Amino acid sequence: MQNVDPLRLGIKAILIFVLANLAFAYFDPPVGKLSLYNLLLPGRLRFPYVRRDEDFLRVHSISVFENFDAMFSSIEVGNIAKIQNNEYRVLFLGDSSMWGFDLAAQDTLVGQINRLNLQTCNGRVLRAYNLGYPLPVGVRDVLLLDKAREYHPNLFVWFVTMDTFIDKNVNADFLTTHPDETIKLVGTYGLKFDISNIQPSSPWNKTIVGRRLELKKMILLQVDGLGWSATGVDYYVWRKGPASQGISLSVAASPNVAGEAAMSDKNKIKLLNSFVFPLLHAAQSEAGKTPLLIVNEPDQMLSGSDARDPGQVYALWAYNIYRNGLAEWLKSGNYDYVDLGGSLTGGDFVSEFHRTAAGEQKLAQKIVPELLHQACK
């Protein structure tokens, strides 16, 4: 038997490993599209997400925000092969209230709309899809909208809040894993977001080693699909029932403001100018020929509950600056817009930002006429 030289064997192994990484980086295969979902497993009703690491085993899900292909391939909208010819596809974007914190997937706004079995004026079946993702990050929503164009949408519906247009959210983990797309979007539309902490991707980021965590999570997502398809559980509900009457909204634009009296007219203008409303132009441009409906989503602040601590939350007067500014900005362009800010009551919220199943049902009834109107334009 021929003796094996450990040194030569080690060198060959290292060379093969290096060449494999270089080839992977060069060809950049779309591994995210290799999915059991919509093939052997049904597509999920919303993007996979885990709110807390300790919930990983009980919810049969894992966040794979590093790879758009993996995200979209795992949900219903990714099943392009089974699109019906008479389907009118409505894609909903937004934050955790759209994704459906504290709700089962079928009880979210999208689930409530699909239960109505709607048909458009020309007989097409209206089908809604949930592309919401937790945390209000407007740049992320536009990136998801751009990717979603591959899935034959007929209408985009983007639910926005005050936090959607605030700079503080732009450096979220989601965006740092998509640096090139983020930098391009912000640069193309001249958006006033601070992206100094987001660095362009390097060749290392495209290697197997550089993407090892992403690849691991993509494999785990396929394994989790077995448990999810058997149980339908993709989220651990921490609490049930309506929210308390108190509001604990995070101060975003002006964290040290004690009240309206403390704000000069100059500072109110500064507050208004801090909202990056041109993000709406970016969204409409990226949507291309697909119509885009902007919706100011319901806010518990406007529900009649007014027990706010001015030192901890943005006050109603600050929210109104945002709300009026948004409406004025949208009037300046050709935008379809619906303001549902005060459309629900305090009992329709399960927490400060998130709605109960009954609240989602009410909201569905309010948004459906506009969806049918859009479909029949």
N, C-alpha and C positions, 0 to 999 in steps of 0.2 A: 504494500500500500504506500502510495506516495505521501511524503510528509507535507503538511500544510504549513505554510509560512504565515504565522499570525500577523506579522507586520504588513505583508503584501495583501492579506485578506482585509485587514483594517483599512488600508489605503484605498482598495477597490470599493469597499462599502462606503467610505466617505465620498469618493468620487461619484458613485451612483446617487448618493443622497443629494449632493450638490447639484448634479445634472438634473435630477428629478425636480428640485426646487426651482432651478432656472427655467426648465421647460414649462413648469406650472405657471410661473410668473409671466413668461413670454406669451404663451397661448391663452392664458386667462380663461380657462373653460368655465362655462356657465353652470357650475355645480349646483347652484341654488335651484335650478329648474329640475334637478333629479329628485323627484318627490313621490312618495306613496299616496299622498293626498290627491283626491280627484281621479285616482287610478284604482288602487286597492282599498283605499280608505276614503270616506266622504270628506269633502272640503269643510273646514271649520267655518263657523258663522262670523268670526271676527279674528283679527290678527292675534297670534299667540303672544301672551304676555304674562309675566309673573311679577306681582307687586312686591312680594318679599321673598328672599331666598328660601326661607323655611317653608314656604307654601309650595315649593317645587314638586314634591312627591304627591301632594294631595290634589293638585289641579290638573295634572297630565298636560303640562304646558311649559314652555321655556321661551324667553324673549330672544328673537333672532334679528334684532333691528340692524345688525351689521350687513345683512344681505337682503336687498329688495326682492330678488328672485325667490328666495326661500320664503319670505313673508307672503308674497302674492300666490305662490304655488300651493301654500297650505290652506288657503281659504276658498270659499265657493266661487268668487269672481275669477279665480285662476282657471276654472274649468271651461276653457274656451271651446273645446271640442263639442260640448253639449249645449251651446247657446242655441236657443230656439229662434227661428226666423221671425216670430211674432213677438219677441221679447223687447220691452223698453227698459233699458238698464240704467238705474239711477244709483250713482256712487256717492255715498255720504262721507265727508271728511270732518274731522274735529278732534277734540281732546278726550279726556277720560269720561266726560259725561256722554259723549257720543259712543265711545267704546263700550261703556256700560258698567262702571264701577258699582259694586253692591247689587248687581243684577245678573241673573242668568242670561245667556246670550239671546235666547228666544224672547225675553221680556224687554229688550232694549227698543229704542225708537224704530230701528230698522226691522226688528222682529214684529213689532206691532203693526207696521205698515204692510208687511208681507202677509199678515193674517187677514187683512181686508180683501185679499184677492182682487186687486184693482185692475180695471181695464181702461185704456185710453179711449178717446173719442173715435179712433179708427180701429178699435178692436184689438190693439196690442196688449199683452200682459205686462203690467208694470211690476218690475222686480227690483227691490232695493238691496244694496250691498253695503256692509259696514266696513269702512276704511278708517275709522277713528283710531287714535292711538293716545295713550295717557300722556299728560302734561300739555299745557297750551304753548306749543312751539310753532309759530306761524310759518317759518321757513321750512320746517319739516313737512308741514301739510302741503306746501306747494311742491316739494320734491316728490311726495307720494302722488300728488295729482298728476305730475308729469309722467311718472312711471305708469300710472293707471290708464293712460291713454292707449297702452298696448292691449287693453282688455275690452275694447269696443264699447265705451260708455255712450249713452245718449244724453245724459245730464249729470253734471256735478252739482252737489249741494254741500256748501262749506259752512258749518256752524262756527261762528267766531265769538270771542269774548274780549274783554278789555285786555287780558293778559296775552292774547294772540299777537298783539301789535307792539309789545314791549321788548326792548332790547335785552333785558336780563336773561331771557330764555334761550338766546341764540347759541350759546356754547354748551348746550345739553349734550350728554353722551351720544345721543342719536346722531347729531350732526358731526361730531368729531370722527365718527366712523364712515362718514361720507364727505370727506373734506373737499374733494375736487368738485363735486356737484354743488356743494354749499358755496364755495368760493366763486364758482361760475355764475350761480344764480344772483348772489349779492352784487357781484361786479356788473353783470349784464343790465340789471335794472337800477343800479345806483342806490341800493337800499342802505339806509343808515344804521346798519348793525355792526357791532364791534366783533370782528372775526379774527382778531389778532392772535388768539390762542389756537386757531385752527390752521394747521400746517398742511401743505399739499402732500398727497401720498407719495411714498418713495417705492422703488422697486422691491425693497424688503417687504413692504406691506402686501405685496402680491404673491409672495412665496408661500409654500405650505407651512413653514415655520411661523412666518409672520401672520398667517391666518389660522393658526392652529385652534385658537379658542372659538373662532367663528365656525370652523369645520366641525369641531366637537359639538357645538350647540345645534348645528344643522342635523347631525346624526341623532342626537338625543330627541330632537323634535319629531323625527320619524318614529322612534321608539314610543314616544309619548302618545303618538296618534292611536296606538292600539288601546291604551287605557281610555283616551278621550272618546273614541268611537264606541266603546262599550258603555261608558257612563254619561257622556255628554257634559261632564264637569270640566270647565276650563278656568274657573275663578272661585276663590274662596271668599264667601260673603262674610265680612266681619260683623256686620250689624244689619238689623232689619227694622222696618217701620219708618215713620216720618221723622224728619230732623227736628231738633229743638228750635225754639224761636230765636235763639241767639245766632249772630253771624260772626264768623271768624275768618273772613277773607284776608288773604295775604296782601300787604301793602306792596304795590309794585312800582308805580310811577313816582310816588313821593312818600317814602317811608317815615319821614319825621313830621309830617303835617298833623297838627293837633285839631284842625277844623277849618271851615271855610273862611272864618274871620282872619286866620293867620296867613291867608294867601292873598297877595296883592294881585291886581289885574295882570301885571307883568308875569308873575309866577304861574297864573292860570294859563296864560298863553304859552308859557314854557312847557307846562304840563300837556297841553293839547299838542304842541309840536313834537313831544316825545313819542307819540304814537306813530309807528311806521305804516301809515295807511297806503303808501305806494306798493306795499306787498299785495294789495288787491289787484293792482294793475299787472303785477307779475303773474298772479294766479290766472287772471283772465287771458293773458297772452299765452301762458303755457297750456291752457285748456284748448287753444286753437279754435277749431270750428265747433267744438262741443260746448253747448250752453253752460253757464256757471250761475248758480243761484246762491247769493250771499244771505245768510241768516244770522241775525244777532240773537244768540240763544237765550232762553229764559234764565233769569237771575233771581235767586232767592231774596236778594236785596230789595227787589221791586214787588215782592209777594205780599207785603203788608207787615212783615217782620222787621222791626226797626231797632232791636236792642243791640246797637253797635258800640264798640269801644273805639272812639276816634283815634286813639294812640296805636291801635293794632290793626285796623282795617281801613281800606279806602272808603271814604264816606260817600253818601248818596250824591252829594254835589259833585264830587270828583268823577263818579261814574257817569253822571249826566254830561259832564264835559266830554268824556269819551263818546257817549251815545250820540250826542248832537253833532260832534265832530265827524263821526263815522257817517252819519246820514248826509251831512253837507258834502263830504268828500265823494260819496257815491253819486250824489246828484250831478257832480261835475263831469261824470263819464257815463257811458252806456252800460249801466249795471242793473241786473235784476236783484232786488233787495227786499227782504221781509224782516221787520223788527218784531220779535216775539219776546222781548226782554221782560215785559210784565204780564205775560200771558198765563202764568200758573200761580197757584196759591201756596202758602207755606207748607201745607200738608202734602204737597206733591213732590217734596224733596226729601231724600233719605239722608243727605248731608248737605253741607253748605253749597256744594256745586252739583251734586248728583241727584238724579230724580228717582222716585219710586216707580214701580211698574205701572201703577195707576196714573202717575204723572206722565209717563211715556205714552200711555194710551191717549190721554188728553192732548198731548203735543202732536201725536200722529193725526188726530182729527183736525188740528189747526193747520198742519203743513200740507195735508193731502190735496186740498183744493188748488194750492199753488203748483204742486207737482203735476196735476192733471192739466192745469192751464199751460204749463211749460210744454207738456207732451203734445198739446193740440195747437201750438203756435204754428 
